[in-house]
Amino acid sequence: MKYFIILLYPIFLSGLQALGQKEFKKSLSGISRVEIETETSVRIIKGTGSEIKISSGCTDCGNDGVKIRVNEKQKDEEDEKANGLKAIYPGGTDNTGIGMIQQQDGGVLKLRDLMSHLKREGLVITLPASVALYIDAGSLGHITVEDWNTELELKTIVGEIRLKKVTGPVTANSSTGNIEADFSALNQGAPISLMSSTGNIEVNLPANVKASIEMKSTMGGVYSNFDLVKQREDGLKPVSGHRAISGDINNGGVKISLKASTGNIYLRKK
């Protein structure tokens, strides 16, 4: 009898997970850009279909693992006193079923989170990499994107931004969080800009990419194993001071701007 119960236990847990996880799906037919505003951490996963899927309850969106929230007391169950009622929010009416408001403006799908970061425990968003993506993770949210080959525009205040196997173009801004970007290749069609006031910026590039680099950290250091600073013709050593450090990789190409105020900048050849 005990053996039978043990066998059923994983099935029971998976059932609780499925019940607790809330999800929104929508076709992206005719959509070329998706804009998301939230106050929580976001993990973007490259999908194989033509729809966007948003799962509410990612407790580890800022790290390598994706863990969907499973509460021991089923916190996802609605308060019994709310039976027959619906949640209302000061920012608008939920038309997604997961506490967000969606609006389509031509080829742009806009999704705004109505829940506060105290209620929301992260979002896992799956969509095709053929659409341009804008994410504002608010004050505390982290942003993680992997395997993306179209336009990214990312913004957070305290949270970190992590990019893996991307090609650009990318515009990423964090006031105090670190920015890590690992590029598998470089799209030559539009520039790349990464900025953080007090966080560090770390960028990995393939050795064979073509790029024109500009880096500046007002109070931090700048480090690279690319040969960017050329010897002066008069034989004197180049001195950067508080000026930007610029140089070309493989005779130049798409412009990459890396700027920090007090954090360090690391540009690494893979």
Rosetta silent file (secondary structure, phi, psi, omega in degrees, C-alpha in Angstrom):
SEQUENCE: MKYFIILLYPIFLSGLQALGQKEFKKSLSGISRVEIETETSVRIIKGTGSEIKISSGCTDCGNDGVKIRVNEKQKDEEDEKANGLKAIYPGGTDNTGIGMIQQQDGGVLKLRDLMSHLKREGLVITLPASVALYIDAGSLGHITVEDWNTELELKTIVGEIRLKKVTGPVTANSSTGNIEADFSALNQGAPISLMSSTGNIEVNLPANVKASIEMKSTMGGVYSNFDLVKQREDGLKPVSGHRAISGDINNGGVKISLKASTGNIYLRKK
SCORE:     score description
SCORE:     0.000 S_00000001
   1 L     0.000  -41.793  178.982    0.000    0.000    0.000 S_00000001
   2 H   -63.481  -38.989 -179.823    2.848    2.384    0.865 S_00000001
   3 H   -62.555  -39.056  178.918    4.514    1.588   -2.452 S_00000001
   4 H   -64.132  -40.257  179.343    1.322    2.478   -4.304 S_00000001
   5 H   -66.102  -41.203 -179.565    1.116    5.847   -2.529 S_00000001
   6 H   -62.251  -39.560  179.556    4.742    6.664   -3.349 S_00000001
   7 H   -65.073  -35.235 -178.039    4.128    5.986   -7.041 S_00000001
   8 H   -79.214  -19.489 -173.343    1.144    8.308   -7.100 S_00000001
   9 H   -59.738  -46.679  178.102    2.882   11.150   -5.239 S_00000001
  10 H   -61.386  -36.001  178.831    4.767   12.623   -8.278 S_00000001
  11 H   -65.565  -39.534  178.562    1.567   12.489  -10.302 S_00000001
  12 H   -62.904  -42.230  179.738   -0.257   14.307   -7.522 S_00000001
  13 H   -64.683  -42.966  179.866    2.419   17.011   -7.402 S_00000001
  14 H   -64.133  -32.859  176.606    2.351   17.532  -11.160 S_00000001
  15 H   -65.953  -41.120  176.992   -1.404   17.894  -10.946 S_00000001
  16 H   -63.108  -40.005  179.546   -1.068   20.590   -8.308 S_00000001
  17 H   -62.469  -44.215 -178.780    1.465   22.389  -10.498 S_00000001
  18 H   -64.442  -37.346  179.483   -0.860   22.359  -13.493 S_00000001
  19 H   -70.023  -37.029 -173.854   -3.722   23.689  -11.385 S_00000001
  20 H   -78.362  -23.965 -175.814   -1.608   26.399   -9.801 S_00000001
  21 L   -83.513  127.086  177.298   -0.036   27.702  -12.989 S_00000001
  22 E  -101.765  145.257 -171.371   -2.024   30.361  -14.852 S_00000001
  23 E  -143.184  144.742  176.160   -1.469   30.840  -18.564 S_00000001
  24 E  -126.362  134.828  178.404   -2.419   33.217  -21.374 S_00000001
  25 E  -129.339  145.062  177.450   -2.139   32.365  -25.089 S_00000001
  26 E  -155.940  139.009  175.614   -2.683   34.492  -28.184 S_00000001
  27 E   -67.838  141.019  177.687   -1.926   34.140  -31.889 S_00000001
  28 L  -103.602   23.407  176.653    0.708   36.546  -33.206 S_00000001
  29 L   -61.315  123.612 -178.548   -0.613   36.521  -36.757 S_00000001
  30 L    83.179    0.311 -179.160   -0.028   40.021  -38.154 S_00000001
  31 L   -99.650  127.914  178.521    2.060   41.037  -35.113 S_00000001
  32 L  -112.187  -11.380 -178.216    5.629   42.238  -35.703 S_00000001
  33 E  -147.459  137.411  176.647    6.381   43.719  -32.258 S_00000001
  34 E  -120.717  129.611  179.668    5.428   42.787  -28.687 S_00000001
  35 E  -118.689  128.525 -175.943    5.698   45.292  -25.822 S_00000001
  36 E  -127.559  128.384  175.325    5.510   44.143  -22.198 S_00000001
  37 E  -120.840  126.297 -178.736    5.406   46.314  -19.066 S_00000001
  38 L  -151.553  174.747  175.998    5.592   44.662  -15.658 S_00000001
  39 L  -118.048   18.411 -176.616    7.082   45.020  -12.178 S_00000001
  40 L  -127.588  174.520  178.844    8.378   41.469  -11.955 S_00000001
  41 L   -74.505  148.421 -175.697   11.147   39.308  -13.400 S_00000001
  42 E  -132.083  132.889  170.166   10.721   38.004  -16.938 S_00000001
  43 E  -117.299  125.742  179.198   12.246   35.055  -18.754 S_00000001
  44 E   -99.721  128.400  178.093   11.838   34.936  -22.533 S_00000001
  45 E  -118.322  132.852  178.856   11.882   31.524  -24.218 S_00000001
  46 E   -70.759  122.245  179.649   12.081   31.090  -27.984 S_00000001
  47 L   -97.613  164.344 -179.555    8.977   29.299  -29.209 S_00000001
  48 L  -103.101  -11.942 -179.139    8.470   27.206  -32.311 S_00000001
  49 L   -95.368 -159.894 -178.191    4.858   28.174  -33.014 S_00000001
  50 L  -119.760   30.928 -179.967    3.150   31.416  -34.014 S_00000001
  51 E  -131.857  162.041  172.827    1.627   32.361  -30.679 S_00000001
  52 E  -101.612  137.735  177.747    2.647   34.035  -27.449 S_00000001
  53 E  -128.512  124.708 -179.701    2.254   32.087  -24.221 S_00000001
  54 E  -116.897  121.482  177.305    2.606   33.759  -20.819 S_00000001
  55 E  -108.984  130.347 -179.346    2.860   31.632  -17.671 S_00000001
  56 E   -95.944  124.587  176.870    2.514   33.322  -14.301 S_00000001
  57 L   124.770   46.283  177.639    4.682   32.016  -11.493 S_00000001
  58 E  -100.185  107.427 -176.270    8.411   31.963  -12.323 S_00000001
  59 L   -86.196   -7.331 -175.631   10.318   32.063   -9.033 S_00000001
  60 L  -132.467   37.751 -175.593   13.769   31.862  -10.623 S_00000001
  61 L   -64.937  -23.297 -177.290   13.479   34.094  -13.674 S_00000001
  62 L   -85.653   -5.741 -176.653   16.722   35.866  -12.882 S_00000001
  63 L  -118.928 -172.292 -173.117   18.829   32.709  -12.881 S_00000001
  64 L   -71.826  -30.580 -176.786   19.628   29.810  -15.198 S_00000001
  65 L   -92.294  150.146  174.294   16.783   27.551  -14.112 S_00000001
  66 L  -107.877  116.037 -179.527   13.095   28.054  -14.753 S_00000001
  67 L  -121.330  115.873  177.540   11.034   26.995  -11.776 S_00000001
  68 E   -80.383  133.006 -174.309    7.290   27.300  -11.916 S_00000001
  69 L   -61.929  130.048  171.820    5.851   28.140   -8.528 S_00000001
  70 L  -127.820  110.718 -176.839    4.209   25.268   -6.646 S_00000001
  71 L   -91.481  140.213 -177.063    2.781   26.335   -3.299 S_00000001
  72 L   -67.564  -22.157 -179.189    2.354   23.884   -0.515 S_00000001
  73 L  -118.565   21.759  175.580   -1.047   25.297    0.380 S_00000001
  74 L    54.655   60.092  178.547   -2.272   26.097   -3.111 S_00000001
  75 L   -64.868  -17.297  179.931   -1.996   29.879   -2.905 S_00000001
  76 L   -75.947  -14.537  177.723   -3.218   29.978   -6.489 S_00000001
  77 L   -68.989  137.769 -179.846   -6.659   28.863   -5.413 S_00000001
  78 L   -67.771  145.032  173.632   -9.093   31.756   -5.329 S_00000001
  79 L   -56.265  130.468 -178.941  -10.365   32.966   -1.966 S_00000001
  80 H   -55.919  -31.284 -178.932  -13.653   31.229   -1.328 S_00000001
  81 H   -71.302  -14.199 -179.262  -15.210   34.584   -0.515 S_00000001
  82 H   -93.175    3.705  178.417  -14.395   35.755   -4.063 S_00000001
  83 L   -57.386  129.493 -178.570  -16.554   33.091   -5.706 S_00000001
  84 L    85.820   -4.116  179.574  -18.732   34.754   -8.335 S_00000001
  85 L  -113.607  168.103  175.236  -16.569   37.904   -8.271 S_00000001
  86 L  -130.062  150.802  179.962  -13.617   39.003  -10.375 S_00000001
  87 L   -68.955  139.626  174.697  -10.438   40.822   -9.419 S_00000001
  88 L  -120.806  150.297 -174.119  -10.327   44.526  -10.236 S_00000001
  89 E  -131.769  148.732  179.785   -7.207   46.641  -10.534 S_00000001
  90 L   -66.417  -21.304 -175.795   -6.555   50.405  -10.394 S_00000001
  91 L   -91.243   -3.645 -179.455   -4.696   50.253  -13.730 S_00000001
  92 E   146.443 -170.652 -176.811   -7.453   48.735  -15.846 S_00000001
  93 L  -105.638  128.502  178.372   -9.458   45.592  -16.507 S_00000001
  94 L   -66.086  118.796  175.438   -7.804   42.203  -16.865 S_00000001
  95 L  -120.948   23.992  178.290   -8.636   40.789  -20.304 S_00000001
  96 L  -119.675  -19.084 -176.156   -6.038   37.996  -20.275 S_00000001
  97 L    86.555   -2.007  179.145   -7.065   35.912  -17.260 S_00000001
  98 L  -126.238   21.884  177.056   -3.642   36.336  -15.613 S_00000001
  99 L    80.447   32.283  177.557   -3.902   39.898  -14.306 S_00000001
 100 E  -131.010  163.483  175.451   -2.713   41.742  -17.419 S_00000001
 101 E  -118.978  129.512  179.996   -4.312   44.021  -19.985 S_00000001
 102 E  -110.724  145.516  178.746   -3.713   43.450  -23.702 S_00000001
 103 E  -149.727  132.877  178.933   -4.169   45.920  -26.520 S_00000001
 104 E  -107.758  127.814  178.988   -3.308   45.608  -30.204 S_00000001
 105 E  -123.482   93.732 -174.971   -2.289   48.681  -32.163 S_00000001
 106 L    64.279 -123.243  179.617   -1.735   47.683  -35.788 S_00000001
 107 L   -90.956   13.585 -178.150    1.179   45.251  -35.816 S_00000001
 108 E  -113.620  125.993  174.365    2.071   45.953  -32.180 S_00000001
 109 E  -102.180  122.405 -179.131    0.739   43.877  -29.275 S_00000001
 110 E  -110.437  129.276  178.430    0.948   45.690  -25.928 S_00000001
 111 E  -125.949  121.671 -179.702    0.696   43.817  -22.624 S_00000001
 112 E  -119.916  128.685 -178.289    0.682   45.697  -19.322 S_00000001
 113 E   -75.896  129.959  179.518    0.822   43.956  -15.966 S_00000001
 114 L   -95.156  -13.237 -177.473   -1.918   45.039  -13.564 S_00000001
 115 L   -91.652  147.102  177.622   -0.538   43.184  -10.548 S_00000001
 116 L   -76.527  163.980  179.673    2.073   44.628   -8.184 S_00000001
 117 L   -66.672  -17.899  177.504    5.446   42.941   -7.697 S_00000001
 118 L   -73.862  -26.394  179.421    4.249   41.857   -4.244 S_00000001
 119 L   -94.870  -36.936 -175.276    1.548   39.721   -5.847 S_00000001
 120 L   -84.568  136.737  179.388    3.312   38.647   -9.026 S_00000001
 121 L  -118.795   46.896  174.727    6.047   35.997   -8.799 S_00000001
 122 L    94.296  157.741 -179.975    7.610   36.267  -12.225 S_00000001
 123 E  -131.323  134.326  170.051    6.558   35.617  -15.816 S_00000001
 124 E  -108.057  119.877 -174.530    7.752   33.010  -18.315 S_00000001
 125 E  -119.013  121.650  178.619    6.973   34.208  -21.844 S_00000001
 126 E  -111.560  127.517  179.343    7.293   31.952  -24.885 S_00000001
 127 E  -159.717  160.524 -179.475    7.019   33.456  -28.364 S_00000001
 128 L   -68.316  145.063 -178.477    8.658   33.180  -31.799 S_00000001
 129 L   -77.462    6.985  179.312   11.953   35.026  -32.234 S_00000001
 130 L   -83.153   -8.680 -179.505   10.673   36.573  -35.459 S_00000001
 131 L  -103.021  145.977  173.334    8.985   39.442  -33.574 S_00000001
 132 E   -71.827  150.434 -171.490   10.717   42.493  -32.123 S_00000001
 133 E  -134.139  129.436  173.005   10.502   42.645  -28.337 S_00000001
 134 E  -119.873  129.387  178.883   10.275   45.478  -25.816 S_00000001
 135 E  -132.875  126.860  170.287   10.335   44.709  -22.076 S_00000001
 136 E  -114.980  108.678 -176.398   10.138   47.133  -19.166 S_00000001
 137 L   -93.001   15.802  173.667   10.624   45.114  -15.956 S_00000001
 138 L    68.252 -146.575 -173.211   10.030   48.097  -13.668 S_00000001
 139 L   -79.214  -43.470 -167.922   12.032   48.702  -10.521 S_00000001
 140 L  -115.265   -6.864 -173.093   12.990   45.227   -9.310 S_00000001
 141 L   -76.515  141.646  170.178   12.490   42.803  -12.186 S_00000001
 142 L   -90.260  157.438  176.466   15.278   40.831  -13.872 S_00000001
 143 E  -129.329  127.428  176.243   15.189   40.113  -17.609 S_00000001
 144 E  -127.364  126.559  179.167   16.582   36.949  -19.216 S_00000001
 145 E  -131.075  135.726 -179.329   16.479   36.328  -22.984 S_00000001
 146 E  -135.307  138.985  173.652   18.025   33.377  -24.801 S_00000001
 147 E    61.467   60.455 -175.852   18.446   32.443  -28.467 S_00000001
 148 E  -125.213  132.763 -175.745   17.027   35.630  -30.016 S_00000001
 149 L  -124.449   19.066  173.804   17.859   37.001  -33.487 S_00000001
 150 L  -128.090 -174.059 -170.141   15.608   40.059  -33.824 S_00000001
 151 L   -63.350  135.274  175.533   15.337   43.446  -32.142 S_00000001
 152 E  -125.646  130.768  172.551   15.449   43.655  -28.336 S_00000001
 153 E  -128.495  112.377 -168.942   14.701   46.753  -26.263 S_00000001
 154 E  -127.218  141.220 -175.284   15.074   46.042  -22.539 S_00000001
 155 E  -147.588  132.960  172.225   14.739   48.239  -19.477 S_00000001
 156 E  -153.991  165.362 -177.394   14.922   47.757  -15.711 S_00000001
 157 L  -101.834  -63.508 -179.296   16.029   49.824  -12.735 S_00000001
 158 L   -97.318  -25.265 -175.056   17.486   47.550  -10.041 S_00000001
 159 L   -70.350  166.751  177.746   17.208   44.227  -11.845 S_00000001
 160 L   -97.509  156.560  177.282   19.819   42.500  -13.975 S_00000001
 161 E  -120.989  123.736 -179.445   19.669   41.845  -17.722 S_00000001
 162 E  -124.394  124.556 -179.188   21.035   38.562  -19.064 S_00000001
 163 E  -122.265  130.396 -179.304   21.242   37.799  -22.795 S_00000001
 164 E  -129.912  131.684  177.488   22.405   34.464  -24.194 S_00000001
 165 E    54.003   52.332  176.511   22.962   33.530  -27.838 S_00000001
 166 E  -109.298  163.988 -179.828   21.562   36.784  -29.225 S_00000001
 167 L  -121.081  -14.786 -175.240   22.519   38.616  -32.433 S_00000001
 168 L    86.517  175.317    1.810   21.051   42.089  -31.962 S_00000001
 169 L   -70.016  150.281 -177.803   20.070   44.735  -32.497 S_00000001
 170 E  -135.096  133.359  166.464   19.874   45.297  -28.725 S_00000001
 171 E  -123.466  116.047 -176.620   19.182   48.333  -26.572 S_00000001
 172 E  -131.479  134.288 -177.194   19.478   47.466  -22.864 S_00000001
 173 E  -139.840  124.822  173.140   19.413   49.832  -19.903 S_00000001
 174 E  -133.504  132.494 -177.560   19.643   49.101  -16.169 S_00000001
 175 L   -70.486  -47.827 -176.786   20.193   51.801  -13.571 S_00000001
 176 L  -124.991   -6.870 -177.636   21.905   49.666  -10.909 S_00000001
 177 L   -89.285  160.559  175.892   21.845   46.105  -12.224 S_00000001
 178 L   -77.075  153.924  174.740   24.505   44.208  -14.136 S_00000001
 179 E  -123.548  122.897  176.645   24.156   43.511  -17.861 S_00000001
 180 E  -119.173  126.826 -177.828   25.530   40.281  -19.333 S_00000001
 181 E  -135.083  118.966  176.512   25.330   39.733  -23.094 S_00000001
 182 E  -110.424  113.782 -176.919   26.625   36.706  -24.968 S_00000001
 183 E   -98.072  131.398  174.998   26.399   37.191  -28.755 S_00000001
 184 L   -86.133  -23.973  177.368   26.403   34.236  -31.123 S_00000001
 185 L  -165.463  177.732  179.341   26.762   36.602  -34.116 S_00000001
 186 L  -126.168  122.774  171.381   26.145   40.281  -34.892 S_00000001
 187 L   -72.186  122.614 -176.022   23.294   41.665  -36.960 S_00000001
 188 L   -85.560    2.713 -173.008   24.907   44.427  -39.030 S_00000001
 189 L   -81.208  -23.973 -176.084   21.627   46.226  -39.681 S_00000001
 190 L  -152.772  152.982 -175.019   21.316   48.350  -36.532 S_00000001
 191 L   -71.301  165.828  178.070   23.530   49.446  -33.598 S_00000001
 192 E  -119.638  133.959 -179.375   23.811   47.856  -30.156 S_00000001
 193 E  -137.053  121.593  176.623   23.703   49.918  -26.952 S_00000001
 194 E  -122.623  126.575 -176.369   24.176   48.616  -23.396 S_00000001
 195 E  -136.931  135.832  172.905   24.083   51.068  -20.479 S_00000001
 196 E  -146.150  134.272 -177.758   24.219   50.686  -16.683 S_00000001
 197 L   -73.197  -57.292 -176.243   24.854   53.432  -14.140 S_00000001
 198 L  -113.909   -5.766  178.539   26.279   51.453  -11.204 S_00000001
 199 L   -89.687  167.880  176.047   26.250   47.888  -12.513 S_00000001
 200 L   -86.864  155.234  175.988   28.892   46.059  -14.515 S_00000001
 201 E  -121.226  123.923 -179.662   28.601   45.336  -18.241 S_00000001
 202 E  -126.462  123.002 -175.748   29.982   42.059  -19.569 S_00000001
 203 E  -127.686  131.920  174.182   29.921   41.246  -23.296 S_00000001
 204 E  -112.972  128.789 -178.987   31.141   38.140  -25.110 S_00000001
 205 E  -126.924  143.382  171.628   31.714   38.325  -28.889 S_00000001
 206 L   -61.914  148.864 -175.777   32.867   35.738  -31.441 S_00000001
 207 L   -64.935  -24.484 -173.076   36.398   36.427  -32.635 S_00000001
 208 L   -97.155    7.291 -177.985   35.346   36.801  -36.291 S_00000001
 209 L   -74.018  156.592  174.313   32.615   39.446  -35.921 S_00000001
 210 L  -105.906  122.036 -176.792   32.854   42.865  -37.546 S_00000001
 211 E  -155.616  150.382  171.991   32.146   45.701  -35.126 S_00000001
 212 E  -111.735  115.900 -169.176   33.050   49.268  -34.257 S_00000001
 213 E  -102.854  138.616  168.788   33.306   49.523  -30.463 S_00000001
 214 E  -133.096  122.855 -177.397   32.924   52.494  -28.153 S_00000001
 215 E  -129.842  139.328  177.405   33.302   51.925  -24.392 S_00000001
 216 E  -152.330  129.110  170.235   33.274   54.339  -21.486 S_00000001
 217 E  -128.276  119.124 -173.591   33.101   53.981  -17.713 S_00000001
 218 L   -63.005  -44.567 -176.996   33.374   57.244  -15.797 S_00000001
 219 L  -121.314   -5.845  179.398   34.632   55.745  -12.516 S_00000001
 220 L  -100.809 -174.251  179.620   35.076   52.057  -13.321 S_00000001
 221 L  -102.476  161.439  177.704   37.577   50.098  -15.378 S_00000001
 222 E  -124.091  127.174 -174.362   37.435   48.856  -18.965 S_00000001
 223 E  -133.152  140.150  179.479   38.877   45.433  -19.805 S_00000001
 224 E  -160.656  151.716  170.337   39.158   43.478  -23.069 S_00000001
 225 L  -106.002   10.623  166.736   41.247   40.865  -24.857 S_00000001
 226 L   -83.580  145.465  177.991   40.436   42.460  -28.239 S_00000001
 227 L   -86.636   89.776 -174.211   43.195   44.693  -29.644 S_00000001
 228 L  -102.128  -37.567 -175.565   41.230   47.951  -29.758 S_00000001
 229 L   -90.820  111.555 -176.424   43.660   50.704  -28.732 S_00000001
 230 L   -84.606  152.234  176.857   46.181   51.250  -31.531 S_00000001
 231 L   -67.527  135.951  178.125   49.704   52.565  -31.041 S_00000001
 232 L   -68.314  148.949 -178.966   50.040   56.279  -31.804 S_00000001
 233 L   -66.006  -27.167 -179.370   52.088   57.221  -34.852 S_00000001
 234 L   -85.264    1.491  176.506   54.322   59.493  -32.725 S_00000001
 235 L    87.511   -8.184  179.984   55.201   56.557  -30.456 S_00000001
 236 L   -76.326  153.588  179.311   53.514   57.977  -27.368 S_00000001
 237 L   -76.658  136.303  176.387   51.252   55.765  -25.239 S_00000001
 238 L   -68.930  137.279  178.894   47.518   56.361  -25.652 S_00000001
 239 L  -121.524  124.873 -175.595   45.870   57.768  -22.527 S_00000001
 240 L   -91.899  -37.689 -175.534   42.105   57.431  -22.157 S_00000001
 241 L    56.731 -129.350  178.478   41.364   59.241  -18.873 S_00000001
 242 L   -96.782    9.712  179.969   37.619   59.789  -18.758 S_00000001
 243 L   -81.654  163.727  178.614   37.318   59.684  -22.519 S_00000001
 244 L   -73.347  148.124  173.794   35.674   56.868  -24.444 S_00000001
 245 E  -101.179  125.465 -177.135   37.779   53.999  -25.715 S_00000001
 246 E  -132.881  155.067  179.264   36.975   53.139  -29.298 S_00000001
 247 E  -178.176  167.628 -178.796   38.286   50.757  -31.884 S_00000001
 248 E  -107.958  143.041  172.633   37.393   48.412  -34.720 S_00000001
 249 E  -109.303  123.893 -178.885   37.172   44.641  -34.679 S_00000001
 250 L    53.763   49.883  177.205   38.005   42.997  -38.020 S_00000001
 251 L    69.672   15.890  172.343   38.101   46.378  -39.804 S_00000001
 252 L    90.345  161.182 -179.825   34.866   47.604  -38.246 S_00000001
 253 L  -178.166 -136.471 -177.892   31.190   46.965  -38.639 S_00000001
 254 E   -59.897  143.540 -177.902   28.008   47.501  -36.646 S_00000001
 255 E   -79.015  131.593  175.430   28.375   50.077  -33.872 S_00000001
 256 E  -122.363  122.455  179.922   28.443   48.763  -30.292 S_00000001
 257 E  -114.036  123.477  178.682   28.216   51.259  -27.428 S_00000001
 258 E  -122.232  116.981 -175.015   28.984   50.130  -23.859 S_00000001
 259 E  -134.279  133.116  176.021   28.608   52.780  -21.155 S_00000001
 260 E  -138.467  154.642  178.116   28.764   52.646  -17.358 S_00000001
 261 L   -92.468  -59.682 -179.701   29.106   55.298  -14.676 S_00000001
 262 L  -115.954  -11.031 -179.766   30.711   53.482  -11.727 S_00000001
 263 L   -83.540  167.256  177.655   30.635   49.869  -12.897 S_00000001
 264 L   -89.823  159.615  175.952   33.274   48.027  -14.870 S_00000001
 265 E  -121.175  129.703  178.958   33.070   47.013  -18.544 S_00000001
 266 E  -123.371  117.790  176.347   34.336   43.624  -19.739 S_00000001
 267 E  -114.234  114.391 -170.152   34.558   42.905  -23.489 S_00000001
 268 E  -118.213  136.772  174.170   35.634   39.340  -24.079 S_00000001
 269 E   -86.341  126.916 -179.679   36.636   37.460  -27.246 S_00000001
 270 L   -83.685    0.000    0.000   35.092   33.980  -27.344 S_00000001
